[in-house]
Amino acid sequence: MCSHEPPCPSADSADREAARQVASHPAQGWSLLCNGVLLFEDTGEILPDGQVIAPHRAMPAKAVAA
C-alpha cells in the first residue's frame, strides 16, 4: 500500500503504528494507516488480515497516599 520513500513499516512489523495516516476520523476514534492497519484511539488495532490487537496503552502510575 505504501508508495512514499522511505516506505512505512509493514502491518506485521513491530513498529507498524509509525506508518502514515491516510484517513483520520477522530470523532469516531480511529485512523487508517497506509500499511492497512486500523488504529483506534485506545491503542487497539485491526490488522489487514483481520487479526485484532488488544489495546496496549500504558497505565498511569497510581498516586501513593502520604
PDBQT receptor file of N, H, CA, C and O in Angstrom, charges set to zero:
ATOM      1  N   MET A   1       0.805  -1.192   0.000  1.00  0.00    +0.000 N 
ATOM      2  CA  MET A   1       0.000   0.000   0.000  1.00  0.00    +0.000 C 
ATOM      3  C   MET A   1       0.856   1.268   0.000  1.00  0.00    +0.000 C 
ATOM      4  O   MET A   1       0.510   2.244  -0.666  1.00  0.00    +0.000 OA
ATOM      5  N   CYS A   2       1.941   1.266   0.720  1.00  0.00    +0.000 N 
ATOM      6  H   CYS A   2       2.222   0.473   1.262  1.00  0.00    +0.000 HD
ATOM      7  CA  CYS A   2       2.774   2.455   0.905  1.00  0.00    +0.000 C 
ATOM      8  C   CYS A   2       3.522   2.790  -0.380  1.00  0.00    +0.000 C 
ATOM      9  O   CYS A   2       4.182   1.932  -0.967  1.00  0.00    +0.000 OA
ATOM     10  N   SER A   3       3.414   4.049  -0.812  1.00  0.00    +0.000 N 
ATOM     11  H   SER A   3       2.879   4.746  -0.335  1.00  0.00    +0.000 HD
ATOM     12  CA  SER A   3       4.091   4.448  -2.043  1.00  0.00    +0.000 C 
ATOM     13  C   SER A   3       5.097   5.574  -1.829  1.00  0.00    +0.000 C 
ATOM     14  O   SER A   3       5.617   6.114  -2.805  1.00  0.00    +0.000 OA
ATOM     15  N   HIS A   4       5.387   5.943  -0.585  1.00  0.00    +0.000 N 
ATOM     16  H   HIS A   4       4.964   5.504   0.208  1.00  0.00    +0.000 HD
ATOM     17  CA  HIS A   4       6.345   7.013  -0.356  1.00  0.00    +0.000 C 
ATOM     18  C   HIS A   4       7.692   6.441   0.091  1.00  0.00    +0.000 C 
ATOM     19  O   HIS A   4       7.797   5.272   0.462  1.00  0.00    +0.000 OA
ATOM     20  N   GLU A   5       8.718   7.294   0.046  1.00  0.00    +0.000 N 
ATOM     21  H   GLU A   5       8.633   8.243  -0.256  1.00  0.00    +0.000 HD
ATOM     22  CA  GLU A   5      10.071   6.879   0.413  1.00  0.00    +0.000 C 
ATOM     23  C   GLU A   5      10.514   7.632   1.646  1.00  0.00    +0.000 C 
ATOM     24  O   GLU A   5      10.271   8.836   1.724  1.00  0.00    +0.000 OA
ATOM     25  N   PRO A   6      11.141   7.005   2.600  1.00  0.00    +0.000 N 
ATOM     26  CA  PRO A   6      11.255   5.560   2.723  1.00  0.00    +0.000 C 
ATOM     27  C   PRO A   6       9.883   4.955   3.021  1.00  0.00    +0.000 C 
ATOM     28  O   PRO A   6       9.014   5.623   3.582  1.00  0.00    +0.000 OA
ATOM     29  N   PRO A   7       9.696   3.706   2.648  1.00  0.00    +0.000 N 
ATOM     30  CA  PRO A   7       8.387   3.085   2.859  1.00  0.00    +0.000 C 
ATOM     31  C   PRO A   7       8.051   2.946   4.343  1.00  0.00    +0.000 C 
ATOM     32  O   PRO A   7       8.939   2.807   5.183  1.00  0.00    +0.000 OA
ATOM     33  N   CYS A   8       6.779   2.986   4.642  1.00  0.00    +0.000 N 
ATOM     34  H   CYS A   8       6.058   3.099   3.958  1.00  0.00    +0.000 HD
ATOM     35  CA  CYS A   8       6.322   2.812   6.023  1.00  0.00    +0.000 C 
ATOM     36  C   CYS A   8       6.514   1.363   6.463  1.00  0.00    +0.000 C 
ATOM     37  O   CYS A   8       6.619   0.462   5.630  1.00  0.00    +0.000 OA
ATOM     38  N   PRO A   9       6.557   1.146   7.777  1.00  0.00    +0.000 N 
ATOM     39  CA  PRO A   9       6.649  -0.230   8.284  1.00  0.00    +0.000 C 
ATOM     40  C   PRO A   9       5.440  -1.048   7.834  1.00  0.00    +0.000 C 
ATOM     41  O   PRO A   9       4.333  -0.519   7.723  1.00  0.00    +0.000 OA
ATOM     42  N   SER A  10       5.649  -2.308   7.583  1.00  0.00    +0.000 N 
ATOM     43  H   SER A  10       6.548  -2.737   7.673  1.00  0.00    +0.000 HD
ATOM     44  CA  SER A  10       4.552  -3.182   7.166  1.00  0.00    +0.000 C 
ATOM     45  C   SER A  10       3.620  -3.456   8.345  1.00  0.00    +0.000 C 
ATOM     46  O   SER A  10       3.972  -3.208   9.498  1.00  0.00    +0.000 OA
ATOM     47  N   ALA A  11       2.452  -3.960   8.048  1.00  0.00    +0.000 N 
ATOM     48  H   ALA A  11       2.166  -4.161   7.111  1.00  0.00    +0.000 HD
ATOM     49  CA  ALA A  11       1.450  -4.239   9.074  1.00  0.00    +0.000 C 
ATOM     50  C   ALA A  11       1.893  -5.319  10.043  1.00  0.00    +0.000 C 
ATOM     51  O   ALA A  11       1.381  -5.385  11.160  1.00  0.00    +0.000 OA
ATOM     52  N   ASP A  12       2.836  -6.172   9.642  1.00  0.00    +0.000 N 
ATOM     53  H   ASP A  12       3.252  -6.119   8.734  1.00  0.00    +0.000 HD
ATOM     54  CA  ASP A  12       3.277  -7.239  10.540  1.00  0.00    +0.000 C 
ATOM     55  C   ASP A  12       4.578  -6.904  11.273  1.00  0.00    +0.000 C 
ATOM     56  O   ASP A  12       5.131  -7.763  11.960  1.00  0.00    +0.000 OA
ATOM     57  N   SER A  13       5.069  -5.683  11.140  1.00  0.00    +0.000 N 
ATOM     58  H   SER A  13       4.620  -4.985  10.581  1.00  0.00    +0.000 HD
ATOM     59  CA  SER A  13       6.291  -5.303  11.856  1.00  0.00    +0.000 C 
ATOM     60  C   SER A  13       5.934  -4.716  13.220  1.00  0.00    +0.000 C 
ATOM     61  O   SER A  13       4.816  -4.248  13.435  1.00  0.00    +0.000 OA
ATOM     62  N   ALA A  14       6.891  -4.749  14.126  1.00  0.00    +0.000 N 
ATOM     63  H   ALA A  14       7.799  -5.129  13.951  1.00  0.00    +0.000 HD
ATOM     64  CA  ALA A  14       6.664  -4.268  15.494  1.00  0.00    +0.000 C 
ATOM     65  C   ALA A  14       6.368  -2.769  15.539  1.00  0.00    +0.000 C 
ATOM     66  O   ALA A  14       5.664  -2.310  16.439  1.00  0.00    +0.000 OA
ATOM     67  N   ASP A  15       6.886  -2.010  14.597  1.00  0.00    +0.000 N 
ATOM     68  H   ASP A  15       7.457  -2.383  13.866  1.00  0.00    +0.000 HD
ATOM     69  CA  ASP A  15       6.677  -0.553  14.595  1.00  0.00    +0.000 C 
ATOM     70  C   ASP A  15       5.599  -0.118  13.605  1.00  0.00    +0.000 C 
ATOM     71  O   ASP A  15       5.672   0.986  13.066  1.00  0.00    +0.000 OA
ATOM     72  N   ARG A  16       4.599  -0.969  13.357  1.00  0.00    +0.000 N 
ATOM     73  H   ARG A  16       4.540  -1.866  13.795  1.00  0.00    +0.000 HD
ATOM     74  CA  ARG A  16       3.540  -0.707  12.374  1.00  0.00    +0.000 C 
ATOM     75  C   ARG A  16       2.779   0.579  12.639  1.00  0.00    +0.000 C 
ATOM     76  O   ARG A  16       2.246   1.174  11.702  1.00  0.00    +0.000 OA
ATOM     77  N   GLU A  17       2.712   1.032  13.899  1.00  0.00    +0.000 N 
ATOM     78  H   GLU A  17       3.145   0.550  14.660  1.00  0.00    +0.000 HD
ATOM     79  CA  GLU A  17       1.977   2.249  14.238  1.00  0.00    +0.000 C 
ATOM     80  C   GLU A  17       2.682   3.512  13.747  1.00  0.00    +0.000 C 
ATOM     81  O   GLU A  17       2.101   4.596  13.797  1.00  0.00    +0.000 OA
ATOM     82  N   ALA A  18       3.926   3.392  13.272  1.00  0.00    +0.000 N 
ATOM     83  H   ALA A  18       4.398   2.511  13.231  1.00  0.00    +0.000 HD
ATOM     84  CA  ALA A  18       4.683   4.534  12.767  1.00  0.00    +0.000 C 
ATOM     85  C   ALA A  18       4.320   4.874  11.321  1.00  0.00    +0.000 C 
ATOM     86  O   ALA A  18       4.814   5.866  10.785  1.00  0.00    +0.000 OA
ATOM     87  N   ALA A  19       3.479   4.082  10.689  1.00  0.00    +0.000 N 
ATOM     88  H   ALA A  19       3.078   3.277  11.125  1.00  0.00    +0.000 HD
ATOM     89  CA  ALA A  19       3.066   4.347   9.308  1.00  0.00    +0.000 C 
ATOM     90  C   ALA A  19       2.241   5.632   9.243  1.00  0.00    +0.000 C 
ATOM     91  O   ALA A  19       1.639   6.046  10.235  1.00  0.00    +0.000 OA
ATOM     92  N   ARG A  20       2.221   6.246   8.081  1.00  0.00    +0.000 N 
ATOM     93  H   ARG A  20       2.710   5.910   7.276  1.00  0.00    +0.000 HD
ATOM     94  CA  ARG A  20       1.471   7.492   7.886  1.00  0.00    +0.000 C 
ATOM     95  C   ARG A  20      -0.032   7.238   7.888  1.00  0.00    +0.000 C 
ATOM     96  O   ARG A  20      -0.501   6.185   7.457  1.00  0.00    +0.000 OA
ATOM     97  N   GLN A  21      -0.772   8.219   8.381  1.00  0.00    +0.000 N 
ATOM     98  H   GLN A  21      -0.391   9.075   8.731  1.00  0.00    +0.000 HD
ATOM     99  CA  GLN A  21      -2.235   8.150   8.345  1.00  0.00    +0.000 C 
ATOM    100  C   GLN A  21      -2.710   8.500   6.948  1.00  0.00    +0.000 C 
ATOM    101  O   GLN A  21      -2.225   9.457   6.343  1.00  0.00    +0.000 OA
ATOM    102  N   VAL A  22      -3.658   7.729   6.434  1.00  0.00    +0.000 N 
ATOM    103  H   VAL A  22      -4.052   6.953   6.925  1.00  0.00    +0.000 HD
ATOM    104  CA  VAL A  22      -4.269   8.057   5.147  1.00  0.00    +0.000 C 
ATOM    105  C   VAL A  22      -5.712   8.503   5.324  1.00  0.00    +0.000 C 
ATOM    106  O   VAL A  22      -6.287   9.124   4.430  1.00  0.00    +0.000 OA
ATOM    107  N   ALA A  23      -6.298   8.190   6.474  1.00  0.00    +0.000 N 
ATOM    108  H   ALA A  23      -5.831   7.686   7.201  1.00  0.00    +0.000 HD
ATOM    109  CA  ALA A  23      -7.633   8.657   6.819  1.00  0.00    +0.000 C 
ATOM    110  C   ALA A  23      -7.711   8.762   8.330  1.00  0.00    +0.000 C 
ATOM    111  O   ALA A  23      -7.196   7.909   9.053  1.00  0.00    +0.000 OA
ATOM    112  N   SER A  24      -8.358   9.812   8.798  1.00  0.00    +0.000 N 
ATOM    113  H   SER A  24      -8.776  10.506   8.212  1.00  0.00    +0.000 HD
ATOM    114  CA  SER A  24      -8.485  10.017  10.233  1.00  0.00    +0.000 C 
ATOM    115  C   SER A  24      -9.921  10.404  10.556  1.00  0.00    +0.000 C 
ATOM    116  O   SER A  24     -10.499  11.283   9.918  1.00  0.00    +0.000 OA
ATOM    117  N   HIS A  25     -10.481   9.745  11.543  1.00  0.00    +0.000 N 
ATOM    118  H   HIS A  25     -10.012   9.031  12.062  1.00  0.00    +0.000 HD
ATOM    119  CA  HIS A  25     -11.846  10.025  11.989  1.00  0.00    +0.000 C 
ATOM    120  C   HIS A  25     -11.839  10.148  13.516  1.00  0.00    +0.000 C 
ATOM    121  O   HIS A  25     -12.326   9.258  14.213  1.00  0.00    +0.000 OA
ATOM    122  N   PRO A  26     -11.285  11.254  14.037  1.00  0.00    +0.000 N 
ATOM    123  CA  PRO A  26     -11.155  11.395  15.486  1.00  0.00    +0.000 C 
ATOM    124  C   PRO A  26     -12.488  11.368  16.225  1.00  0.00    +0.000 C 
ATOM    125  O   PRO A  26     -12.542  10.916  17.369  1.00  0.00    +0.000 OA
ATOM    126  N   ALA A  27     -13.557  11.836  15.604  1.00  0.00    +0.000 N 
ATOM    127  H   ALA A  27     -13.513  12.203  14.675  1.00  0.00    +0.000 HD
ATOM    128  CA  ALA A  27     -14.871  11.798  16.266  1.00  0.00    +0.000 C 
ATOM    129  C   ALA A  27     -15.332  10.365  16.486  1.00  0.00    +0.000 C 
ATOM    130  O   ALA A  27     -16.083  10.083  17.420  1.00  0.00    +0.000 OA
ATOM    131  N   GLN A  28     -14.879   9.462  15.622  1.00  0.00    +0.000 N 
ATOM    132  H   GLN A  28     -14.270   9.691  14.863  1.00  0.00    +0.000 HD
ATOM    133  CA  GLN A  28     -15.225   8.046  15.748  1.00  0.00    +0.000 C 
ATOM    134  C   GLN A  28     -14.126   7.256  16.442  1.00  0.00    +0.000 C 
ATOM    135  O   GLN A  28     -14.325   6.092  16.792  1.00  0.00    +0.000 OA
ATOM    136  N   GLY A  29     -12.963   7.881  16.645  1.00  0.00    +0.000 N 
ATOM    137  H   GLY A  29     -12.802   8.826  16.361  1.00  0.00    +0.000 HD
ATOM    138  CA  GLY A  29     -11.898   7.255  17.421  1.00  0.00    +0.000 C 
ATOM    139  C   GLY A  29     -10.993   6.313  16.652  1.00  0.00    +0.000 C 
ATOM    140  O   GLY A  29     -10.416   5.405  17.250  1.00  0.00    +0.000 OA
ATOM    141  N   TRP A  30     -10.847   6.497  15.332  1.00  0.00    +0.000 N 
ATOM    142  H   TRP A  30     -11.316   7.234  14.846  1.00  0.00    +0.000 HD
ATOM    143  CA  TRP A  30      -9.968   5.596  14.580  1.00  0.00    +0.000 C 
ATOM    144  C   TRP A  30      -9.273   6.324  13.449  1.00  0.00    +0.000 C 
ATOM    145  O   TRP A  30      -9.707   7.380  12.987  1.00  0.00    +0.000 OA
ATOM    146  N   SER A  31      -8.156   5.706  13.014  1.00  0.00    +0.000 N 
ATOM    147  H   SER A  31      -7.804   4.849  13.389  1.00  0.00    +0.000 HD
ATOM    148  CA  SER A  31      -7.391   6.186  11.864  1.00  0.00    +0.000 C 
ATOM    149  C   SER A  31      -6.976   4.979  11.029  1.00  0.00    +0.000 C 
ATOM    150  O   SER A  31      -6.752   3.890  11.558  1.00  0.00    +0.000 OA
ATOM    151  N   LEU A  32      -6.878   5.188   9.729  1.00  0.00    +0.000 N 
ATOM    152  H   LEU A  32      -7.060   6.073   9.300  1.00  0.00    +0.000 HD
ATOM    153  CA  LEU A  32      -6.374   4.161   8.822  1.00  0.00    +0.000 C 
ATOM    154  C   LEU A  32      -4.950   4.546   8.447  1.00  0.00    +0.000 C 
ATOM    155  O   LEU A  32      -4.702   5.666   8.002  1.00  0.00    +0.000 OA
ATOM    156  N   LEU A  33      -4.021   3.623   8.624  1.00  0.00    +0.000 N 
ATOM    157  H   LEU A  33      -4.222   2.712   8.985  1.00  0.00    +0.000 HD
ATOM    158  CA  LEU A  33      -2.624   3.861   8.279  1.00  0.00    +0.000 C 
ATOM    159  C   LEU A  33      -2.346   3.330   6.884  1.00  0.00    +0.000 C 
ATOM    160  O   LEU A  33      -3.083   2.478   6.387  1.00  0.00    +0.000 OA
ATOM    161  N   CYS A  34      -1.292   3.823   6.247  1.00  0.00    +0.000 N 
ATOM    162  H   CYS A  34      -0.693   4.515   6.650  1.00  0.00    +0.000 HD
ATOM    163  CA  CYS A  34      -1.022   3.441   4.857  1.00  0.00    +0.000 C 
ATOM    164  C   CYS A  34      -0.633   1.969   4.716  1.00  0.00    +0.000 C 
ATOM    165  O   CYS A  34      -0.633   1.445   3.602  1.00  0.00    +0.000 OA
ATOM    166  N   ASN A  35      -0.305   1.295   5.813  1.00  0.00    +0.000 N 
ATOM    167  H   ASN A  35      -0.306   1.722   6.717  1.00  0.00    +0.000 HD
ATOM    168  CA  ASN A  35       0.001  -0.127   5.751  1.00  0.00    +0.000 C 
ATOM    169  C   ASN A  35      -1.247  -0.985   5.953  1.00  0.00    +0.000 C 
ATOM    170  O   ASN A  35      -1.149  -2.207   6.068  1.00  0.00    +0.000 OA
ATOM    171  N   GLY A  36      -2.431  -0.342   5.995  1.00  0.00    +0.000 N 
ATOM    172  H   GLY A  36      -2.510   0.650   5.901  1.00  0.00    +0.000 HD
ATOM    173  CA  GLY A  36      -3.682  -1.077   6.111  1.00  0.00    +0.000 C 
ATOM    174  C   GLY A  36      -4.150  -1.317   7.524  1.00  0.00    +0.000 C 
ATOM    175  O   GLY A  36      -5.188  -1.950   7.721  1.00  0.00    +0.000 OA
ATOM    176  N   VAL A  37      -3.432  -0.841   8.510  1.00  0.00    +0.000 N 
ATOM    177  H   VAL A  37      -2.589  -0.327   8.350  1.00  0.00    +0.000 HD
ATOM    178  CA  VAL A  37      -3.798  -1.033   9.915  1.00  0.00    +0.000 C 
ATOM    179  C   VAL A  37      -4.852  -0.008  10.309  1.00  0.00    +0.000 C 
ATOM    180  O   VAL A  37      -4.706   1.181  10.026  1.00  0.00    +0.000 OA
ATOM    181  N   LEU A  38      -5.913  -0.472  10.963  1.00  0.00    +0.000 N 
ATOM    182  H   LEU A  38      -6.031  -1.438  11.193  1.00  0.00    +0.000 HD
ATOM    183  CA  LEU A  38      -6.888   0.416  11.592  1.00  0.00    +0.000 C 
ATOM    184  C   LEU A  38      -6.425   0.616  13.025  1.00  0.00    +0.000 C 
ATOM    185  O   LEU A  38      -6.339  -0.339  13.797  1.00  0.00    +0.000 OA
ATOM    186  N   LEU A  39      -6.130   1.854  13.375  1.00  0.00    +0.000 N 
ATOM    187  H   LEU A  39      -6.200   2.630  12.748  1.00  0.00    +0.000 HD
ATOM    188  CA  LEU A  39      -5.608   2.183  14.703  1.00  0.00    +0.000 C 
ATOM    189  C   LEU A  39      -6.684   2.945  15.460  1.00  0.00    +0.000 C 
ATOM    190  O   LEU A  39      -7.186   3.962  14.981  1.00  0.00    +0.000 OA
ATOM    191  N   PHE A  40      -7.039   2.454  16.645  1.00  0.00    +0.000 N 
ATOM    192  H   PHE A  40      -6.631   1.628  17.034  1.00  0.00    +0.000 HD
ATOM    193  CA  PHE A  40      -8.071   3.080  17.464  1.00  0.00    +0.000 C 
ATOM    194  C   PHE A  40      -7.443   3.942  18.539  1.00  0.00    +0.000 C 
ATOM    195  O   PHE A  40      -6.305   3.706  18.945  1.00  0.00    +0.000 OA
ATOM    196  N   GLU A  41      -8.189   4.952  19.008  1.00  0.00    +0.000 N 
ATOM    197  H   GLU A  41      -9.113   5.143  18.678  1.00  0.00    +0.000 HD
ATOM    198  CA  GLU A  41      -7.628   5.891  19.979  1.00  0.00    +0.000 C 
ATOM    199  C   GLU A  41      -7.249   5.222  21.299  1.00  0.00    +0.000 C 
ATOM    200  O   GLU A  41      -6.427   5.763  22.039  1.00  0.00    +0.000 OA
ATOM    201  N   ASP A  42      -7.820   4.073  21.611  1.00  0.00    +0.000 N 
ATOM    202  H   ASP A  42      -8.487   3.633  21.010  1.00  0.00    +0.000 HD
ATOM    203  CA  ASP A  42      -7.441   3.358  22.833  1.00  0.00    +0.000 C 
ATOM    204  C   ASP A  42      -6.214   2.478  22.615  1.00  0.00    +0.000 C 
ATOM    205  O   ASP A  42      -5.860   1.688  23.490  1.00  0.00    +0.000 OA
ATOM    206  N   THR A  43      -5.566   2.602  21.467  1.00  0.00    +0.000 N 
ATOM    207  H   THR A  43      -5.853   3.244  20.756  1.00  0.00    +0.000 HD
ATOM    208  CA  THR A  43      -4.368   1.879  21.006  1.00  0.00    +0.000 C 
ATOM    209  C   THR A  43      -4.652   0.454  20.557  1.00  0.00    +0.000 C 
ATOM    210  O   THR A  43      -3.713  -0.298  20.296  1.00  0.00    +0.000 OA
ATOM    211  N   GLY A  44      -5.912   0.061  20.460  1.00  0.00    +0.000 N 
ATOM    212  H   GLY A  44      -6.675   0.672  20.673  1.00  0.00    +0.000 HD
ATOM    213  CA  GLY A  44      -6.238  -1.220  19.849  1.00  0.00    +0.000 C 
ATOM    214  C   GLY A  44      -6.053  -1.111  18.342  1.00  0.00    +0.000 C 
ATOM    215  O   GLY A  44      -6.047  -0.011  17.790  1.00  0.00    +0.000 OA
ATOM    216  N   GLU A  45      -5.903  -2.244  17.684  1.00  0.00    +0.000 N 
ATOM    217  H   GLU A  45      -5.908  -3.138  18.132  1.00  0.00    +0.000 HD
ATOM    218  CA  GLU A  45      -5.655  -2.249  16.241  1.00  0.00    +0.000 C 
ATOM    219  C   GLU A  45      -6.376  -3.410  15.580  1.00  0.00    +0.000 C 
ATOM    220  O   GLU A  45      -6.628  -4.440  16.206  1.00  0.00    +0.000 OA
ATOM    221  N   ILE A  46      -6.702  -3.233  14.314  1.00  0.00    +0.000 N 
ATOM    222  H   ILE A  46      -6.497  -2.397  13.805  1.00  0.00    +0.000 HD
ATOM    223  CA  ILE A  46      -7.131  -4.333  13.457  1.00  0.00    +0.000 C 
ATOM    224  C   ILE A  46      -6.170  -4.345  12.280  1.00  0.00    +0.000 C 
ATOM    225  O   ILE A  46      -6.035  -3.353  11.564  1.00  0.00    +0.000 OA
ATOM    226  N   LEU A  47      -5.502  -5.481  12.087  1.00  0.00    +0.000 N 
ATOM    227  H   LEU A  47      -5.612  -6.287  12.669  1.00  0.00    +0.000 HD
ATOM    228  CA  LEU A  47      -4.546  -5.621  11.002  1.00  0.00    +0.000 C 
ATOM    229  C   LEU A  47      -5.270  -5.988   9.709  1.00  0.00    +0.000 C 
ATOM    230  O   LEU A  47      -6.406  -6.459   9.757  1.00  0.00    +0.000 OA
ATOM    231  N   PRO A  48      -4.637  -5.783   8.563  1.00  0.00    +0.000 N 
ATOM    232  CA  PRO A  48      -5.291  -6.084   7.281  1.00  0.00    +0.000 C 
ATOM    233  C   PRO A  48      -5.772  -7.527   7.148  1.00  0.00    +0.000 C 
ATOM    234  O   PRO A  48      -6.726  -7.793   6.417  1.00  0.00    +0.000 OA
ATOM    235  N   ASP A  49      -5.122  -8.464   7.848  1.00  0.00    +0.000 N 
ATOM    236  H   ASP A  49      -4.347  -8.248   8.442  1.00  0.00    +0.000 HD
ATOM    237  CA  ASP A  49      -5.537  -9.865   7.762  1.00  0.00    +0.000 C 
ATOM    238  C   ASP A  49      -6.683 -10.194   8.711  1.00  0.00    +0.000 C 
ATOM    239  O   ASP A  49      -7.112 -11.346   8.787  1.00  0.00    +0.000 OA
ATOM    240  N   GLY A  50      -7.194  -9.175   9.451  1.00  0.00    +0.000 N 
ATOM    241  H   GLY A  50      -6.846  -8.240   9.389  1.00  0.00    +0.000 HD
ATOM    242  CA  GLY A  50      -8.304  -9.372  10.370  1.00  0.00    +0.000 C 
ATOM    243  C   GLY A  50      -7.891  -9.634  11.800  1.00  0.00    +0.000 C 
ATOM    244  O   GLY A  50      -8.742  -9.703  12.686  1.00  0.00    +0.000 OA
ATOM    245  N   GLN A  51      -6.602  -9.781  12.041  1.00  0.00    +0.000 N 
ATOM    246  H   GLN A  51      -5.910  -9.725  11.321  1.00  0.00    +0.000 HD
ATOM    247  CA  GLN A  51      -6.117 -10.020  13.400  1.00  0.00    +0.000 C 
ATOM    248  C   GLN A  51      -6.393  -8.791  14.263  1.00  0.00    +0.000 C 
ATOM    249  O   GLN A  51      -6.174  -7.660  13.832  1.00  0.00    +0.000 OA
ATOM    250  N   VAL A  52      -6.875  -9.020  15.478  1.00  0.00    +0.000 N 
ATOM    251  H   VAL A  52      -7.053  -9.940  15.828  1.00  0.00    +0.000 HD
ATOM    252  CA  VAL A  52      -7.175  -7.943  16.416  1.00  0.00    +0.000 C 
ATOM    253  C   VAL A  52      -6.048  -7.862  17.438  1.00  0.00    +0.000 C 
ATOM    254  O   VAL A  52      -5.650  -8.867  18.027  1.00  0.00    +0.000 OA
ATOM    255  N   ILE A  53      -5.540  -6.647  17.638  1.00  0.00    +0.000 N 
ATOM    256  H   ILE A  53      -5.863  -5.830  17.160  1.00  0.00    +0.000 HD
ATOM    257  CA  ILE A  53      -4.514  -6.391  18.643  1.00  0.00    +0.000 C 
ATOM    258  C   ILE A  53      -5.193  -5.617  19.765  1.00  0.00    +0.000 C 
ATOM    259  O   ILE A  53      -5.738  -4.536  19.540  1.00  0.00    +0.000 OA
ATOM    260  N   ALA A  54      -5.160  -6.167  20.965  1.00  0.00    +0.000 N 
ATOM    261  H   ALA A  54      -4.718  -7.045  21.148  1.00  0.00    +0.000 HD
ATOM    262  CA  ALA A  54      -5.812  -5.528  22.113  1.00  0.00    +0.000 C 
ATOM    263  C   ALA A  54      -5.144  -4.193  22.440  1.00  0.00    +0.000 C 
ATOM    264  O   ALA A  54      -3.960  -4.008  22.158  1.00  0.00    +0.000 OA
ATOM    265  N   PRO A  55      -5.889  -3.270  23.029  1.00  0.00    +0.000 N 
ATOM    266  CA  PRO A  55      -5.286  -2.002  23.440  1.00  0.00    +0.000 C 
ATOM    267  C   PRO A  55      -4.068  -2.248  24.331  1.00  0.00    +0.000 C 
ATOM    268  O   PRO A  55      -4.053  -3.155  25.163  1.00  0.00    +0.000 OA
ATOM    269  N   HIS A  56      -3.057  -1.418  24.132  1.00  0.00    +0.000 N 
ATOM    270  H   HIS A  56      -3.069  -0.682  23.456  1.00  0.00    +0.000 HD
ATOM    271  CA  HIS A  56      -1.819  -1.596  24.889  1.00  0.00    +0.000 C 
ATOM    272  C   HIS A  56      -1.278  -0.277  25.413  1.00  0.00    +0.000 C 
ATOM    273  O   HIS A  56      -0.068  -0.081  25.528  1.00  0.00    +0.000 OA
ATOM    274  N   ARG A  57      -2.200   0.619  25.728  1.00  0.00    +0.000 N 
ATOM    275  H   ARG A  57      -3.183   0.459  25.635  1.00  0.00    +0.000 HD
ATOM    276  CA  ARG A  57      -1.821   1.908  26.315  1.00  0.00    +0.000 C 
ATOM    277  C   ARG A  57      -1.237   1.665  27.694  1.00  0.00    +0.000 C 
ATOM    278  O   ARG A  57      -1.763   0.868  28.470  1.00  0.00    +0.000 OA
ATOM    279  N   ALA A  58      -0.161   2.348  27.992  1.00  0.00    +0.000 N 
ATOM    280  H   ALA A  58       0.267   2.996  27.361  1.00  0.00    +0.000 HD
ATOM    281  CA  ALA A  58       0.449   2.230  29.316  1.00  0.00    +0.000 C 
ATOM    282  C   ALA A  58      -0.506   2.808  30.355  1.00  0.00    +0.000 C 
ATOM    283  O   ALA A  58      -1.119   3.854  30.137  1.00  0.00    +0.000 OA
ATOM    284  N   MET A  59      -0.624   2.129  31.466  1.00  0.00    +0.000 N 
ATOM    285  H   MET A  59      -0.126   1.279  31.644  1.00  0.00    +0.000 HD
ATOM    286  CA  MET A  59      -1.480   2.597  32.543  1.00  0.00    +0.000 C 
ATOM    287  C   MET A  59      -0.723   3.638  33.352  1.00  0.00    +0.000 C 
ATOM    288  O   MET A  59       0.469   3.469  33.613  1.00  0.00    +0.000 OA
ATOM    289  N   PRO A  60      -1.397   4.712  33.754  1.00  0.00    +0.000 N 
ATOM    290  CA  PRO A  60      -0.721   5.723  34.566  1.00  0.00    +0.000 C 
ATOM    291  C   PRO A  60      -0.363   5.142  35.937  1.00  0.00    +0.000 C 
ATOM    292  O   PRO A  60      -1.055   4.273  36.467  1.00  0.00    +0.000 OA
ATOM    293  N   ALA A  61       0.729   5.647  36.486  1.00  0.00    +0.000 N 
ATOM    294  H   ALA A  61       1.291   6.353  36.055  1.00  0.00    +0.000 HD
ATOM    295  CA  ALA A  61       1.151   5.190  37.806  1.00  0.00    +0.000 C 
ATOM    296  C   ALA A  61       0.136   5.658  38.846  1.00  0.00    +0.000 C 
ATOM    297  O   ALA A  61      -0.398   6.763  38.749  1.00  0.00    +0.000 OA
ATOM    298  N   LYS A  62      -0.122   4.821  39.827  1.00  0.00    +0.000 N 
ATOM    299  H   LYS A  62       0.311   3.923  39.906  1.00  0.00    +0.000 HD
ATOM    300  CA  LYS A  62      -1.070   5.182  40.883  1.00  0.00    +0.000 C 
ATOM    301  C   LYS A  62      -0.386   6.129  41.863  1.00  0.00    +0.000 C 
ATOM    302  O   LYS A  62       0.793   5.980  42.183  1.00  0.00    +0.000 OA
ATOM    303  N   ALA A  63      -1.151   7.093  42.323  1.00  0.00    +0.000 N 
ATOM    304  H   ALA A  63      -2.109   7.213  42.063  1.00  0.00    +0.000 HD
ATOM    305  CA  ALA A  63      -0.631   8.024  43.333  1.00  0.00    +0.000 C 
ATOM    306  C   ALA A  63      -0.573   7.290  44.657  1.00  0.00    +0.000 C 
ATOM    307  O   ALA A  63      -1.458   6.504  44.994  1.00  0.00    +0.000 OA
ATOM    308  N   VAL A  64       0.476   7.561  45.393  1.00  0.00    +0.000 N 
ATOM    309  H   VAL A  64       1.195   8.200  45.120  1.00  0.00    +0.000 HD
ATOM    310  CA  VAL A  64       0.651   6.924  46.701  1.00  0.00    +0.000 C 
ATOM    311  C   VAL A  64       0.188   7.904  47.759  1.00  0.00    +0.000 C 
ATOM    312  O   VAL A  64       0.646   9.046  47.801  1.00  0.00    +0.000 OA
ATOM    313  N   ALA A  65      -0.724   7.459  48.615  1.00  0.00    +0.000 N 
ATOM    314  H   ALA A  65      -1.097   6.531  48.581  1.00  0.00    +0.000 HD
ATOM    315  CA  ALA A  65      -1.222   8.321  49.681  1.00  0.00    +0.000 C 
ATOM    316  C   ALA A  65      -0.147   8.511  50.729  1.00  0.00    +0.000 C 
ATOM    317  O   ALA A  65       0.565   7.568  51.078  1.00  0.00    +0.000 OA
ATOM    318  N   ALA A  66      -0.030   9.713  51.225  1.00  0.00    +0.000 N 
ATOM    319  H   ALA A  66      -0.608  10.478  50.942  1.00  0.00    +0.000 HD
ATOM    320  CA  ALA A  66       1.000  10.020  52.245  1.00  0.00    +0.000 C 
ATOM    321  C   ALA A  66       0.531   9.687  53.615  1.00  0.00    +0.000 C 
ATOM    322  O   ALA A  66       1.265   9.881  54.583  1.00  0.00    +0.000 OA
TER     323      ALA A  66
